[in-house]
Amino acid sequence: MLQNLASSLFLTERDAEFDENEPKVKGRVVTTLEKAKEVRPLVEKCITIARKSLAAGEAAEEFATDAERGTDEWRTWRDSEQWRKWADARAPAVAARRHVLRLIRDKKAVRVLFDEIAPRFADRDGGYTRIMRLATVRLGDAGTRAILEFVGKHDRVVERSEKPAFSDDEIDDEVDDEVVDTTAEDDSDAGESAEVESADDTVDKED
């Protein structure tokens, strides 16, 4: 069960343009929380093995040939000392593929892992996947569902609002405007108080 689940996660990264069973989201599977926790160490181990074999594959490219298989040029290369160097340099990568194949038992998933997924995590030491618990349970047995996915593709980006910055000239202008408005209000208050006092004097004289 864990082998099939790990293979399913790797196969979501395949080229499924003309596949009838195309995955809804690449690099993601939905399963129960318990299964996701159990299969995660297996997935991480396979990716680590594939990532460490990248150096051997790059070293073998130095002795490789561009000739098509079966041609005279390819046969000449196959019988030369350069092919022996290529085979020796590529041996660790072949051993790594066989090791992963024993773990998950799916040749296509192994090919996708080594060709597509491992180069993506070449500079990352562990922590290739994450588990996110879903709010809704599974119909039928009410099992807790979770998402198991690769990091780096569906990461959430936290955007923070920037604090507005004002120049000193703008601040001085705002302060001057406030002073002018306050002075105008004081003048109007003084005028109103003078009118009230004159009205009181007029009433006293009439009395």
C-alpha positions as CSV (number, residue, x, y, z in Angstrom):
1,M,0.0,0.0,0.0
2,L,2.8,2.4,0.9
3,Q,4.7,1.5,-2.3
4,N,1.6,2.3,-4.4
5,L,1.0,5.6,-2.6
6,A,4.6,6.7,-3.0
7,S,4.5,5.8,-6.7
8,S,1.3,7.7,-7.2
9,L,2.9,10.8,-5.7
10,F,5.9,10.5,-8.1
11,L,3.7,9.8,-11.1
12,T,1.7,13.0,-10.6
13,E,4.8,14.7,-12.0
14,R,4.7,12.8,-15.2
15,D,3.9,14.2,-18.6
16,A,0.2,13.5,-18.8
17,E,-0.8,15.8,-21.6
18,F,-2.4,13.0,-23.6
19,D,-3.2,10.8,-20.6
20,E,-6.9,10.0,-19.9
21,N,-6.1,9.7,-16.1
22,E,-4.3,13.1,-15.9
23,P,-3.7,14.2,-12.3
24,K,-5.7,17.1,-11.1
25,V,-2.7,18.8,-9.3
26,K,0.9,17.9,-10.0
27,G,3.0,16.9,-7.0
28,R,0.0,16.3,-4.7
29,V,-2.1,13.4,-3.5
30,V,-5.0,13.3,-1.1
31,T,-5.1,10.5,1.4
32,T,-5.8,9.9,5.1
33,L,-3.7,11.6,7.6
34,E,-2.3,8.3,9.0
35,K,-1.3,7.1,5.6
36,A,0.4,10.4,4.7
37,K,2.5,10.2,7.9
38,E,3.5,6.6,7.2
39,V,4.4,7.1,3.5
40,R,6.3,10.3,4.0
41,P,9.6,8.7,5.3
42,L,9.6,6.4,2.2
43,V,9.1,9.3,-0.2
44,E,11.9,11.3,1.5
45,K,14.3,8.3,1.4
46,C,13.7,7.8,-2.3
47,I,14.2,11.4,-3.1
48,T,17.4,11.5,-1.1
49,I,18.8,8.5,-2.9
50,A,18.0,10.0,-6.3
51,R,19.4,13.4,-5.3
52,K,22.7,11.9,-4.3
53,S,23.1,10.0,-7.6
54,L,22.9,13.2,-9.7
55,A,26.6,13.8,-9.3
56,A,27.4,10.4,-10.9
57,G,25.1,11.1,-13.8
58,E,26.8,14.5,-14.4
59,A,30.3,12.9,-14.3
60,A,29.2,10.3,-16.8
61,E,28.1,12.9,-19.3
62,E,31.8,13.8,-19.9
63,F,32.4,10.4,-21.5
64,A,29.0,10.0,-23.3
65,T,28.4,10.2,-27.0
66,D,25.7,11.9,-29.1
67,A,25.5,9.1,-31.6
68,E,22.2,7.2,-32.0
69,R,22.1,3.7,-30.7
70,G,22.9,1.1,-33.3
71,T,24.9,3.3,-35.6
72,D,28.5,2.7,-36.6
73,E,29.6,5.6,-34.6
74,W,27.8,4.3,-31.5
75,R,29.4,0.8,-32.0
76,T,32.8,2.4,-32.2
77,W,32.2,4.3,-29.0
78,R,30.8,1.1,-27.4
79,D,34.1,-0.8,-28.1
80,S,36.4,2.1,-27.0
81,E,37.9,2.9,-23.6
82,Q,35.7,5.9,-23.3
83,W,32.6,3.7,-22.9
84,R,34.4,1.9,-20.0
85,K,34.9,5.2,-18.3
86,W,31.3,6.2,-19.0
87,A,30.1,2.9,-17.5
88,D,32.3,3.3,-14.4
89,A,31.2,6.9,-13.8
90,R,27.5,6.0,-14.2
91,A,27.6,2.9,-12.0
92,P,26.5,4.7,-8.8
93,A,23.5,6.2,-10.6
94,V,22.4,2.8,-11.9
95,A,22.8,1.3,-8.5
96,A,20.6,4.1,-7.0
97,R,17.9,3.5,-9.6
98,R,17.9,-0.2,-8.8
99,H,17.7,0.6,-5.0
100,V,14.7,2.8,-5.5
101,L,13.1,0.3,-7.8
102,R,13.3,-2.3,-5.0
103,L,11.6,0.1,-2.6
104,I,8.6,1.2,-4.7
105,R,8.4,-1.5,-7.5
106,D,7.4,0.9,-10.3
107,K,9.8,1.6,-13.2
108,K,7.9,4.6,-14.5
109,A,7.7,6.2,-11.1
110,V,11.5,5.7,-10.7
111,R,12.1,7.3,-14.1
112,V,10.0,10.3,-13.2
113,L,11.7,10.6,-9.8
114,F,15.3,10.6,-11.3
115,D,14.5,12.7,-14.3
116,E,12.0,15.3,-13.0
117,I,11.9,15.4,-9.2
118,A,15.5,14.8,-8.1
119,P,17.1,17.7,-10.0
120,R,14.5,20.1,-8.5
121,F,15.8,19.3,-5.0
122,A,19.5,19.1,-5.9
123,D,20.3,21.9,-3.4
124,R,17.9,20.9,-0.6
125,D,18.9,18.6,2.2
126,G,15.7,16.9,3.3
127,G,12.2,18.2,3.9
128,Y,11.0,17.6,0.4
129,T,7.3,17.1,1.3
130,R,4.7,18.5,3.6
131,I,1.4,17.3,5.1
132,M,-1.6,19.6,5.4
133,R,-4.7,18.4,7.2
134,L,-8.0,19.0,5.5
135,A,-11.1,20.2,7.4
136,T,-13.6,17.8,5.8
137,V,-13.5,14.1,6.6
138,R,-13.7,11.3,4.1
139,L,-17.2,10.1,3.2
140,G,-18.0,6.6,4.3
141,D,-15.7,6.1,7.3
142,A,-15.2,9.7,8.4
143,G,-11.4,9.3,8.1
144,T,-9.3,12.4,8.6
145,R,-8.0,13.5,5.2
146,A,-4.7,15.2,4.4
147,I,-2.7,16.5,1.5
148,L,0.8,15.1,0.9
149,E,2.7,17.3,-1.6
150,F,6.2,18.4,-2.7
151,V,7.4,21.7,-1.3
152,G,8.4,24.5,-3.7
153,K,5.4,24.4,-6.1
154,H,2.3,25.3,-4.0
155,D,4.0,27.4,-1.3
156,R,1.9,30.1,0.3
157,V,3.5,33.6,0.0
158,V,2.8,35.9,2.9
159,E,2.4,39.5,1.6
160,R,2.8,42.2,4.2
161,S,1.5,45.7,3.6
162,E,4.2,48.4,3.3
163,K,4.2,51.2,5.8
164,P,3.7,54.5,4.0
165,A,6.7,56.7,4.0
166,F,6.4,60.5,3.9
167,S,9.1,63.0,3.2
168,D,10.1,65.8,5.6
169,D,8.7,68.4,3.2
170,E,5.2,66.8,3.2
171,I,5.2,66.5,7.0
172,D,6.1,70.2,7.4
173,D,3.4,71.2,4.9
174,E,0.8,69.2,6.9
175,V,1.9,70.7,10.2
176,D,1.6,74.3,8.7
177,D,-1.9,73.5,7.4
178,E,-3.0,72.4,10.8
179,V,-1.6,75.6,12.4
180,V,-3.4,77.7,9.9
181,D,-6.7,75.9,10.4
182,T,-6.3,76.2,14.2
183,T,-5.7,79.9,14.0
184,A,-8.7,80.4,11.8
185,E,-10.9,78.6,14.3
186,D,-9.5,80.7,17.1
187,D,-10.3,83.9,15.2
188,S,-13.9,82.8,14.5
189,D,-14.3,81.9,18.2
190,A,-13.1,85.3,19.3
191,G,-15.5,87.0,16.9
192,E,-18.4,85.0,18.2
193,S,-17.6,85.8,21.8
194,A,-17.3,89.6,21.0
195,E,-20.8,89.5,19.3
196,V,-22.2,87.7,22.4
197,E,-20.7,90.4,24.7
198,S,-22.1,93.3,22.6
199,A,-25.5,91.7,22.7
200,D,-25.4,91.4,26.5
201,D,-24.5,95.1,26.8
202,T,-27.4,96.1,24.6
203,V,-29.8,94.1,26.8
204,D,-28.4,95.7,29.9
205,K,-28.9,99.2,28.5
206,E,-32.5,98.6,27.5
207,D,-33.2,97.3,31.0
